[in-house]
Amino acid sequence: MNNLSNRVGIIGGGIAGLTLGCTLLKEGIPAIIFEQSSEEKSHGAAISLSQNALCLLDRINILSNLKNQSSITTTASINSPLQKICEFKTPEVLTTRRQILMTLLLEQYTSLGGEILYNHIFKSFDQNSCEASFDNHEKYFLSHLAACDGIRSSIRDQFFASNQQPKYSGYTAWRGIGKGNLQSVHFTLGPSSHIVSYPINSDGDVSFVACAKEEYEFTESWKEEGSFNDLLDDFSNYDPKIFPAIEDSMKLYKWGIYIRPPLKSMIADNLTLIGDAAHPMVPFLGQGACMAIEDAYAFGMLCKKTNGNFHETQKIYNFIRSKRTNKIQRMSMRQGKIYHMKNPLLVFARNAVMRFTNIPGNDLQSIHDYDVDNAIKTHA
Ligand SMILES: Cc1cc2nc3c(=O)[nH]c(=O)nc-3n(C[C@H](O)[C@H](O)[C@H](O)COP(=O)(O)OP(=O)(O)OC[C@H]3O[C@@H](n4cnc5c(N)ncnc54)[C@H](O)[C@@H]3O)c2cc1C
């Protein structure tokens, strides 16, 4: 038996878990991460992060290093498979390799004295005694349990909604990194499909996500590999020049996008859900990781504000975060429908709105302008 009853136990060393670890340790609150894998592994190519998450990464001191290894874009162009629809200014978005973000978070966490126990697969939790047990037969008394264990969260299954397994969203995505000469975010919208490309550094690396509506259920995995020819088969109505130059050695991944319905509450006795464990979403607004960062930072700062009163922290956390994440989950789903319109009249109307109004830019601005510190100040 290990007595760590002064430490917050974080299950999962992904984006949410590491951000929470950094926030807690920076605020002087002891924490420990338990991770199921044997080392930090990051799949999934690239990631885009907007200002609502970037300002928080700045407050945990990793933003300037992240910027040095990434790309910043401030314009987006929207195209049909045959022609350009419009170009508009966007709030600043940082685009980078996922691996770079993970490495910087991990380095910051360890430089603050943080510890990760690898090969620890969460098994069960006693809510009364606050004791967590793992598959390797280790047991730990903790001050609180933060579930950052992603879309397949077994903590969510055990304590929140056992009958709501992740469900195929109807969308399948291809993802890869190639070479190109792109300075902005480039969207191409076709019937029941779309492709997003963006630069991820100053070395000419370009990331793309090619997303299609597919009836059959494709596996949810970051690691399923496919070939460039398979990709071109799936997107045969697009000009292949849209894709950055893919070298033979470059890996392409294809996976099904899964979702879970919104929860009534993200908290239970002595445990709190954070990130994808609470609200996995379709990636059409690029907000899943941003929400995980907002959640983790909010929970960590609230622990500090309430002087380690977890009950009080949870109440405020649940109020602030449920509202925000439910809204972004809904908006992300709606964005998929807008991108994938098939009816020619609706497509015409959508393109006209994009070309002649500021609505797309304003919608993004309202999501990116959110500062979770303001919500904490108002409610704590
Ligand atoms: C195609 C696609 C593109 C995306 N693009 C973007 C984007 O551009 N911008 C953006 O903001 N978001 C994006 N997202 C969403 C983003 O990737 C996720 O929201 C984010 O990774 C969630 O982080 P997390 O830490 O909550 O979960 P995860 O990253 O899934 O981490 C969970 C961690 O918990 C560990 N774990 C799981 N179970 C256990 C257990 N039982 N015991 C111990 N450890 C466990 C796992 O090993 C893992 O390390 C995208 C998603 C998809 C599918």
The ligand as a Tripos MOL2 file, in Angstrom:
@<TRIPOS>MOLECULE
LIG
   53    58     1     0     0
SMALL
NO_CHARGES

@<TRIPOS>ATOM
      1 C1         -8.6260   13.3890  -36.4850 C.3       1 LIG1
      2 C2         -8.4580   14.1940  -35.2370 C.ar      1 LIG1
      3 C3         -7.8470   15.4310  -35.3130 C.ar      1 LIG1
      4 C4         -7.7480   16.2410  -34.1810 C.ar      1 LIG1
      5 N1         -7.1960   17.4790  -34.3120 N.ar      1 LIG1
      6 C5         -7.2200   18.3230  -33.2540 C.ar      1 LIG1
      7 C6         -6.7250   19.6560  -33.3930 C.ar      1 LIG1
      8 O1         -6.2020   20.0480  -34.4440 O.2       1 LIG1
      9 N2         -6.8190   20.4800  -32.3130 N.ar      1 LIG1
     10 C7         -7.3500   20.0800  -31.1210 C.ar      1 LIG1
     11 O2         -7.4530   20.8950  -30.1810 O.2       1 LIG1
     12 N3         -7.7920   18.7910  -30.9650 N.ar      1 LIG1
     13 C8         -7.7390   17.9210  -31.9860 C.ar      1 LIG1
     14 N4         -8.1980   16.6390  -31.8340 N.ar      1 LIG1
     15 C9         -8.6830   16.1800  -30.5170 C.3       1 LIG1
     16 C10        -7.5490   15.8370  -29.5540 C.3       1 LIG1
     17 O3         -6.6410   14.9450  -30.1500 O.3       1 LIG1
     18 C11        -8.0920   15.2010  -28.2510 C.3       1 LIG1
     19 O4         -9.1910   15.9500  -27.8110 O.3       1 LIG1
     20 C12        -7.0030   15.2160  -27.1520 C.3       1 LIG1
     21 O5         -5.9510   14.3530  -27.5110 O.3       1 LIG1
     22 C13        -7.5860   14.7480  -25.8040 C.3       1 LIG1
     23 O6         -6.5620   14.6900  -24.8410 O.3       1 LIG1
     24 P1         -6.7490   13.7880  -23.5240 P.3       1 LIG1
     25 O7         -5.4950   13.9720  -22.7390 O.co2     1 LIG1
     26 O8         -8.0540   14.0920  -22.8890 O.co2     1 LIG1
     27 O9         -6.8620   12.3000  -24.0380 O.3       1 LIG1
     28 P2         -5.7410   11.3800  -24.7380 P.3       1 LIG1
     29 O10        -4.8550   12.1930  -25.5890 O.co2     1 LIG1
     30 O11        -6.4880   10.2560  -25.3700 O.co2     1 LIG1
     31 O12        -4.8710   10.8100  -23.5070 O.3       1 LIG1
     32 C14        -5.3760    9.8120  -22.6380 C.3       1 LIG1
     33 C15        -4.1880    9.1790  -21.9090 C.3       1 LIG1
     34 O13        -4.6960    8.2780  -20.9130 O.3       1 LIG1
     35 C16        -4.0050    7.0630  -20.9800 C.3       1 LIG1
     36 N5         -4.9290    6.0220  -20.4620 N.ar      1 LIG1
     37 C17        -6.0800    5.5840  -21.0240 C.ar      1 LIG1
     38 N6         -6.6580    4.6340  -20.2680 N.ar      1 LIG1
     39 C18        -5.8550    4.4730  -19.1850 C.ar      1 LIG1
     40 C19        -5.9190    3.6230  -18.0300 C.ar      1 LIG1
     41 N7         -6.9410    2.7440  -17.8480 N.pl3     1 LIG1
     42 N8         -4.9340    3.6980  -17.1130 N.ar      1 LIG1
     43 C20        -3.8890    4.5900  -17.2780 C.ar      1 LIG1
     44 N9         -3.7740    5.3930  -18.3530 N.ar      1 LIG1
     45 C21        -4.7480    5.3460  -19.2970 C.ar      1 LIG1
     46 C22        -3.6730    6.8990  -22.4630 C.3       1 LIG1
     47 O14        -2.6080    5.9870  -22.6730 O.3       1 LIG1
     48 C23        -3.3040    8.3330  -22.8370 C.3       1 LIG1
     49 O15        -1.9510    8.6090  -22.5770 O.3       1 LIG1
     50 C24        -8.2580   15.7940  -32.9350 C.ar      1 LIG1
     51 C25        -8.8220   14.5250  -32.8350 C.ar      1 LIG1
     52 C26        -8.9390   13.7350  -33.9700 C.ar      1 LIG1
     53 C27        -9.5810   12.3680  -33.8590 C.3       1 LIG1
@<TRIPOS>BOND
     1     1     2 1
     2     2     3 ar
     3     2    52 ar
     4     3     4 ar
     5     4     5 ar
     6     4    50 ar
     7     5     6 ar
     8     6     7 ar
     9     6    13 1
    10     7     8 2
    11     7     9 ar
    12     9    10 ar
    13    10    11 2
    14    10    12 ar
    15    12    13 ar
    16    13    14 ar
    17    14    15 1
    18    14    50 ar
    19    15    16 1
    20    16    17 1
    21    16    18 1
    22    18    19 1
    23    18    20 1
    24    20    21 1
    25    20    22 1
    26    22    23 1
    27    23    24 1
    28    24    25 2
    29    24    26 1
    30    24    27 1
    31    27    28 1
    32    28    29 2
    33    28    30 1
    34    28    31 1
    35    31    32 1
    36    32    33 1
    37    33    34 1
    38    33    48 1
    39    34    35 1
    40    35    36 1
    41    35    46 1
    42    36    37 ar
    43    36    45 ar
    44    37    38 ar
    45    38    39 ar
    46    39    40 ar
    47    39    45 ar
    48    40    41 1
    49    40    42 ar
    50    42    43 ar
    51    43    44 ar
    52    44    45 ar
    53    46    47 1
    54    46    48 1
    55    48    49 1
    56    50    51 ar
    57    51    52 ar
    58    52    53 1
@<TRIPOS>SUBSTRUCTURE
     1 LIG1         1 GROUP 0 **** ****
